[in-house]
Amino acid sequence: MSGISGPSSKPRIAVALLYEEPNAPKVVASGQGWIGEKIIETAKEHGVPIEEDPVLAQALSTIEIDEEIPEALYRAVAEVLSFLLKR
């Protein structure tokens, strides 16, 4: 799953998460601008589901690569994962 910020004058932010039970989801890629665009492009090429959520993307972008998301973001990420899995 990737959280990406929506279109605006600001550079897009992309965050890729990996979720392997029983662990919490962790950030596996994050970037903005050109790097963010490459993350999105790579996700699309590999059929990775993408959800645009600028607020969540911004919050997730503060987490270090290979770090689990904090409990404060569990609910927001769970809602996105649930939505993506129903597609």
Backbone as a printed PyTorch tensor [residue, N CA C, xyz], in Angstrom:
tensor([[[  0.8480,  -1.1610,   0.0000],
         [  0.0000,   0.0000,   0.0000],
         [  0.8910,   1.2200,   0.0000]],

        [[  0.4500,   2.2250,  -0.7200],
         [  1.1540,   3.4920,  -0.6910],
         [  0.1910,   4.5820,  -0.2710]],

        [[  0.6330,   5.4350,   0.6240],
         [ -0.1430,   6.6280,   0.9540],
         [  0.4700,   7.7720,   0.1830]],

        [[ -0.3210,   8.4690,  -0.5950],
         [  0.2320,   9.5740,  -1.3640],
         [ -0.6030,  10.8120,  -1.1650]],

        [[  0.0770,  11.9380,  -1.2210],
         [ -0.6480,  13.1930,  -1.1060],
         [ -1.2700,  13.5200,  -2.4450]],

        [[ -2.3310,  14.2840,  -2.4200],
         [ -3.0660,  14.6090,  -3.6330],
         [ -2.4240,  15.7150,  -4.4340]],

        [[ -3.0360,  16.0460,  -5.5740],
         [ -2.4790,  17.0750,  -6.4360],
         [ -2.5640,  18.4480,  -5.7750]],

        [[ -1.5080,  19.1940,  -5.8750],
         [ -1.4490,  20.5660,  -5.3720],
         [ -0.1500,  21.1710,  -5.8490]],

        [[  0.1540,  22.3630,  -5.3820],
         [  1.3980,  22.9980,  -5.7860],
         [  2.5800,  22.4240,  -5.0150]],

        [[  2.3190,  21.7100,  -3.9160],
         [  3.3860,  21.0910,  -3.1370],
         [  3.8310,  19.8040,  -3.8240]],

        [[  5.0980,  19.4100,  -3.6160],
         [  5.5380,  18.1270,  -4.1600],
         [  4.7260,  16.9900,  -3.5420]],

        [[  4.4190,  15.9910,  -4.3420],
         [  3.6690,  14.8380,  -3.8340],
         [  4.5400,  14.0370,  -2.8800]],

        [[  3.9040,  13.5230,  -1.8570],
         [  4.5690,  12.6600,  -0.8850],
         [  4.0320,  11.2490,  -1.0970]],

        [[  4.9240,  10.2840,  -1.1410],
         [  4.5120,   8.8880,  -1.2590],
         [  5.1690,   8.0900,  -0.1420]],

        [[  4.3890,   7.2080,   0.4510],
         [  4.8880,   6.3350,   1.5060],
         [  4.3800,   4.9280,   1.2130]],

        [[  5.2890,   3.9780,   1.1660],
         [  4.9160,   2.5820,   0.9420],
         [  5.0050,   1.8340,   2.2650]],

        [[  3.9750,   1.0360,   2.5300],
         [  3.9210,   0.2590,   3.7600],
         [  3.9440,  -1.2280,   3.4450]],

        [[  4.5040,  -1.9900,   4.3590],
         [  4.4800,  -3.4490,   4.2890],
         [  3.7930,  -3.9450,   5.5510]],

        [[  2.7990,  -4.8060,   5.3660],
         [  2.0840,  -5.3530,   6.5230],
         [  2.1820,  -6.8610,   6.5000]],

        [[  2.8650,  -7.4010,   7.4900],
         [  2.9930,  -8.8460,   7.6580],
         [  2.5560,  -9.1850,   9.0810]],

        [[  1.3860,  -9.8330,   9.1860],
         [  0.8920, -10.2060,  10.5150],
         [  1.8940, -11.1210,  11.1940]],

        [[  2.0670, -11.0590,  12.4710],
         [  1.3050, -10.3240,  13.4670],
         [  1.8900,  -8.9450,  13.7680]],

        [[  2.8650,  -8.5050,  13.0000],
         [  3.5160,  -7.2210,  13.2580],
         [  2.6810,  -6.0510,  12.7620]],

        [[  3.0030,  -4.8800,  13.2590],
         [  2.3690,  -3.6530,  12.7690],
         [  2.9330,  -3.3350,  11.3870]],

        [[  2.1830,  -2.6160,  10.5650],
         [  2.7240,  -2.1890,   9.2700],
         [  3.9930,  -1.3650,   9.4770]],

        [[  4.9110,  -1.4830,   8.5270],
         [  6.1260,  -0.6770,   8.6200],
         [  6.3480,   0.0680,   7.3150]],

        [[  7.0570,   1.1780,   7.4140],
         [  7.3830,   2.0030,   6.2580],
         [  8.5490,   1.3480,   5.5260]],

        [[  8.3740,   1.0930,   4.2260],
         [  9.4460,   0.4780,   3.4400],
         [  9.9970,   1.4180,   2.3730]],

        [[  9.2900,   2.5140,   2.1140],
         [  9.7800,   3.5370,   1.1810],
         [  9.0390,   4.8300,   1.4740]],

        [[  9.7400,   5.9420,   1.2920],
         [  9.1220,   7.2410,   1.5450],
         [  9.8960,   8.3000,   0.7760]],

        [[  9.1700,   9.2410,   0.2100],
         [  9.8410,  10.3230,  -0.4960],
         [  8.8480,  11.3460,  -1.0020]],

        [[  9.3650,  12.4790,  -1.4160],
         [  8.5130,  13.5160,  -1.9900],
         [  9.1380,  14.0300,  -3.2710]],

        [[  8.3360,  14.7220,  -4.0420],
         [  8.8250,  15.2330,  -5.3170],
         [  9.1430,  14.0960,  -6.2720]],

        [[ 10.3070,  14.1570,  -6.8920],
         [ 10.7120,  13.1540,  -7.8770],
         [ 10.7540,  11.7550,  -7.2650]],

        [[ 11.2840,  11.6400,  -6.0560],
         [ 11.3570,  10.3290,  -5.4000],
         [  9.9520,   9.7980,  -5.1350]],

        [[  9.0680,  10.6610,  -4.6680],
         [  7.6790,  10.2610,  -4.4500],
         [  7.0340,   9.7590,  -5.7300]],

        [[  7.2710,  10.4670,  -6.8230],
         [  6.7180,  10.0500,  -8.1200],
         [  7.2610,   8.6820,  -8.5330]],

        [[  8.5420,   8.4220,  -8.2770],
         [  9.1400,   7.1240,  -8.6200],
         [  8.5390,   6.0030,  -7.7720]],

        [[  8.2670,   6.2890,  -6.4920],
         [  7.6290,   5.2900,  -5.6330],
         [  6.2530,   4.9400,  -6.1920]],

        [[  5.4920,   5.9530,  -6.5750],
         [  4.1540,   5.7400,  -7.1340],
         [  4.2420,   4.9600,  -8.4440]],

        [[  5.1650,   5.3460,  -9.3080],
         [  5.3430,   4.6660, -10.5960],
         [  5.6910,   3.1900, -10.3910]],

        [[  6.6130,   2.9210,  -9.4750],
         [  7.0280,   1.5460,  -9.1980],
         [  5.8660,   0.7330,  -8.6310]],

        [[  5.0940,   1.3380,  -7.7430],
         [  3.9270,   0.6490,  -7.1750],
         [  2.9460,   0.2680,  -8.2770]],

        [[  2.6640,   1.2050,  -9.1750],
         [  1.7340,   0.9320, -10.2730],
         [  2.2530,  -0.1890, -11.1670]],

        [[  3.5520,  -0.1670, -11.4680],
         [  4.1520,  -1.1950, -12.3250],
         [  4.0120,  -2.5920, -11.7200]],

        [[  3.9960,  -2.6670, -10.3930],
         [  3.9380,  -3.9570,  -9.7070],
         [  2.5470,  -4.2860,  -9.1640]],

        [[  1.5570,  -3.5070,  -9.5590],
         [  0.1880,  -3.7870,  -9.1450],
         [ -0.0900,  -3.5590,  -7.6680]],

        [[  0.7110,  -2.7150,  -7.0410],
         [  0.5130,  -2.4090,  -5.6220],
         [ -0.6360,  -1.4120,  -5.4950]],

        [[ -1.6130,  -1.7050,  -4.6350],
         [ -2.7340,  -0.7730,  -4.4640],
         [ -2.2540,   0.5760,  -3.9300]],

        [[ -2.8790,   1.6320,  -4.4150],
         [ -2.5070,   2.9940,  -4.0300],
         [ -3.7420,   3.7190,  -3.5170]],

        [[ -3.5640,   4.4420,  -2.4380],
         [ -4.6310,   5.2680,  -1.8720],
         [ -4.0840,   6.6750,  -1.6580]],

        [[ -4.8130,   7.6740,  -2.1300],
         [ -4.3900,   9.0590,  -1.9340],
         [ -4.9990,   9.6010,  -0.6550]],

        [[ -4.1380,   9.9660,   0.2810],
         [ -4.5580,  10.5380,   1.5550],
         [ -3.4470,  11.4770,   2.0130]],

        [[ -3.5380,  12.7670,   1.6480],
         [ -2.4590,  13.7120,   1.9430],
         [ -2.1110,  13.8260,   3.4230]],

        [[ -3.1050,  13.8130,   4.2850],
         [ -2.8400,  13.9610,   5.7220],
         [ -2.1050,  12.7340,   6.2550]],

        [[ -2.5810,  11.5520,   5.8860],
         [ -1.9270,  10.3230,   6.3330],
         [ -0.5320,  10.1980,   5.7280]],

        [[ -0.3830,  10.5420,   4.4620],
         [  0.9360,  10.4820,   3.8200],
         [  1.9300,  11.3780,   4.5490]],

        [[  1.5010,  12.5680,   4.9200],
         [  2.3780,  13.4930,   5.6460],
         [  2.7890,  12.8900,   6.9860]],

        [[  1.8320,  12.3270,   7.7120],
         [  2.1350,  11.7240,   9.0150],
         [  3.0810,  10.5330,   8.8670]],

        [[  2.8290,   9.6930,   7.8740],
         [  3.6690,   8.5140,   7.6630],
         [  5.0680,   8.8800,   7.1840]],

        [[  5.1940,  10.0070,   6.4980],
         [  6.4990,  10.4090,   5.9550],
         [  7.4990,  10.7760,   7.0430]],

        [[  7.0380,  10.9520,   8.2690],
         [  7.9480,  11.2900,   9.3740],
         [  8.5640,  10.0490,  10.0130]],

        [[  8.1120,   8.8710,   9.5950],
         [  8.5940,   7.6110,  10.1680],
         [  9.7970,   7.1250,   9.3680]],

        [[ 10.8050,   6.6450,  10.0650],
         [ 12.0160,   6.1360,   9.4130],
         [ 11.7130,   4.8580,   8.6230]],

        [[ 12.4780,   4.6340,   7.5680],
         [ 12.3650,   3.4120,   6.7700],
         [ 12.6360,   2.2050,   7.6790]],

        [[ 11.8660,   1.1440,   7.4900],
         [ 11.9310,  -0.1060,   8.2560],
         [ 11.4220,   0.0210,   9.6870]],

        [[ 10.8020,   1.1490,  10.0260],
         [ 10.1960,   1.3210,  11.3460],
         [  8.7040,   1.0250,  11.2580]],

        [[  8.1620,   0.4060,  12.3090],
         [  6.7270,   0.1700,  12.3710],
         [  6.0030,   1.4900,  12.6100]],

        [[  4.7720,   1.5610,  12.1290],
         [  3.9900,   2.7700,  12.3520],
         [  3.6330,   2.8570,  13.8380]],

        [[  3.4780,   4.0620,  14.3710],
         [  3.1030,   4.2040,  15.7810],
         [  1.6290,   3.8550,  15.9980]],

        [[  1.3060,   3.4910,  17.2270],
         [ -0.0760,   3.1260,  17.5570],
         [ -1.0600,   4.2280,  17.2020]],

        [[ -0.6330,   5.4640,  17.2810],
         [ -1.5210,   6.5940,  16.9790],
         [ -2.0450,   6.5450,  15.5470]],

        [[ -1.3410,   5.8500,  14.6440],
         [ -1.7600,   5.7730,  13.2440],
         [ -2.4150,   4.4390,  12.8850]],

        [[ -2.5360,   3.5250,  13.8340],
         [ -3.1160,   2.2110,  13.5510],
         [ -4.4940,   2.3160,  12.9100]],

        [[ -5.3730,   3.1010,  13.5020],
         [ -6.7540,   3.1710,  13.0080],
         [ -6.7970,   3.7090,  11.5750]],

        [[ -6.0740,   4.8050,  11.3140],
         [ -6.0860,   5.4050,   9.9720],
         [ -5.5320,   4.4320,   8.9350]],

        [[ -4.4380,   3.7640,   9.2670],
         [ -3.8360,   2.8110,   8.3330],
         [ -4.7450,   1.5920,   8.1690]],

        [[ -5.3640,   1.1330,   9.2450],
         [ -6.2810,  -0.0110,   9.1540],
         [ -7.4520,   0.2980,   8.2270]],

        [[ -7.9660,   1.5130,   8.2940],
         [ -9.0720,   1.8980,   7.4140],
         [ -8.6430,   1.8750,   5.9520]],

        [[ -7.4360,   2.3600,   5.6770],
         [ -6.9280,   2.3540,   4.3020],
         [ -6.7070,   0.9150,   3.8360]],

        [[ -6.0770,   0.0950,   4.6730],
         [ -5.8390,  -1.3020,   4.2980],
         [ -7.1540,  -2.0310,   4.0380]],

        [[ -8.1340,  -1.8070,   4.8790],
         [ -9.4430,  -2.4370,   4.7020],
         [-10.0630,  -2.0270,   3.3670]],

        [[ -9.9990,  -0.7470,   3.0650],
         [-10.5360,  -0.2350,   1.8020],
         [ -9.8120,  -0.8660,   0.6130]],

        [[ -8.4840,  -0.9150,   0.6750],
         [ -7.7060,  -1.4520,  -0.4410],
         [ -7.9440,  -2.9470,  -0.6330]],

        [[ -8.1140,  -3.6750,   0.4450],
         [ -8.3250,  -5.1210,   0.3410],
         [ -9.6950,  -5.4680,  -0.2200]],

        [[-10.6440,  -4.5400,  -0.1280],
         [-11.9900,  -4.7750,  -0.6600],
         [-12.0890,  -4.4700,  -2.1480]],

        [[-11.0810,  -3.8770,  -2.7230],
         [-11.1050,  -3.5330,  -4.1530],
         [-11.0800,  -4.7710,  -4.9990]]])
